[in-house]
Amino acid sequence: MPETKDFLSVIRRPIAAELQQFVGLFDATLQHSDGLLGQALTHIRQRGGKRMRPMLILLMARAYGRVNDVTQHAGVGLELLHTASLVHDDVVDESAERRGQASVNATYDNKVAVLVGDYLLSTALLHVSYTANERIVQYLAELGRTLAAGEILQLQNIGRDELSEQSYYDVIRQKTAALFEACAAIGALSAGATAEQERQAALFGRRLGMIFQIRDDIFDYYDQAAIGKPTGNDMLEGKLTLPALHALLSTRDGDMLAIAHRVKQGTVTPGEIAALVDFTKQHGGIEYAESKMDELRSECLDYVSTCVSEPAIAEALRAYVDFVIQRNN
C-alpha cells in the first residue's frame, strides 16, 4: 500500500496548476492592512494545511468539466466558511491549539477570535457572491446553518445520558460530512453538472466526510501530539465517539458505563478516561470504527468507478479516499 505522501502526489497531479491558483486567491483574502486584524489573518494563513477540501472541489469540477472562476471563488468561499467555523469552535471548546499550532483565541483572546471568525464568514459570502450562481450561494448559506446546528446538537448530546450510535452519526452528518458534501456538490455544480450528477457527487462527499470524522475520532485513542490532541481529549470535552460507543453498547459493562456517564457530566478524572480508552481498545472499538470506514470506502469507490470517466481524476479520487482513511494527522 502506498505511503500517504504518495497518495497526496497522486491527488495533486491532475490539478496542480488549479491548486496553485486557488492558494494564491485564498491567501490574498487573508491579508489586511490593519494591525491586529492583519496579524490574526497572517496567523491563520500560516497554518496552510494539506488543502483537502479545496482539492476535493477542484477534482469534482474536473470530474464533470473544467475548473473555472466559479469553481475558484466557490472554493475560496467554502474554505473561508470552514476556517471561520474552526476559529469559532476553538472559542466554544476553549481549545488552546489547532493542529499543533496555537489557536486564535489562545494567541489573542476570545473577543478577537469571534470577530475574526465573523470577518472570515463575511469574506466567504463575498467570494461566493462572485460566482453569480444562485444554487452555489444557497448551498453555502445552507452549509453555514448546518454546521452551526451540528455544533449545537453536539453540545446538547454532551448533556444527555443516552448513549447512541445514531446520535453520533447525526452530529457528524451535520458537521464534517456536511462540509465534504458541499465541497463535492459545489465542485460538480461549478462545472455544469446536472441535478442528478450533483446528487451523486453530494452523496460521495457525505460518505467521504464521515470517513474523515471517524478517522479523526480514532486519533483520540492514541497520543497525537503532532495535532495538539492528547489521548482522551474528546472525552475530556464530554464527547463519546464511535469506538467507545461500540465497546460500551456491545458489552454493557457497568463500571465503564458509569465512567461514560461521568464523561457526559464533565466530572470524569484523567485516570477514568485512561481506563475507558484501554477498555475501548480491548473490546474491539477501534476495529469496529475501522470496519465502518471500510464500508464507506467501498461505497465511495463504487461512485468513482461508475461516475468518473477521466482516468487521472478517477485515480486521484481513489487516492483521496485512501489518504483520508490512512492519514496520521
Secondary structure, 3 states (H helix, E strand, C coil): CCCHHHHHHHHHHHHHHHHHHHHHHHHHHCCCCCHHHHHHHHHHHCCCCCCHHHHHHHHHHHHHCCCCHHHHHHHHHHHHHHHHHHHHHHHHHCCCEECCEECHHHHCCHHHHHHHHHHHHHHHHHHHHCCCCHHHHHHHHHHHHHHHHHHHHHHHHHCCCCCCHHHHHHHHHHCHHHHHHHHHHHHHHHCCCCHHHHHHHHHHHHHHHHHHHHHHHHHCCCCEHHHCECCCHHHHCCCCCHHHHHHHHHHCCHHHHHHHHHHHHCCCCHHHHHHHHHHHHHCCHHHHHHHHHHHHHHHHHHHHHHHCCCHHHHHHHHHHHHHHHHCCC
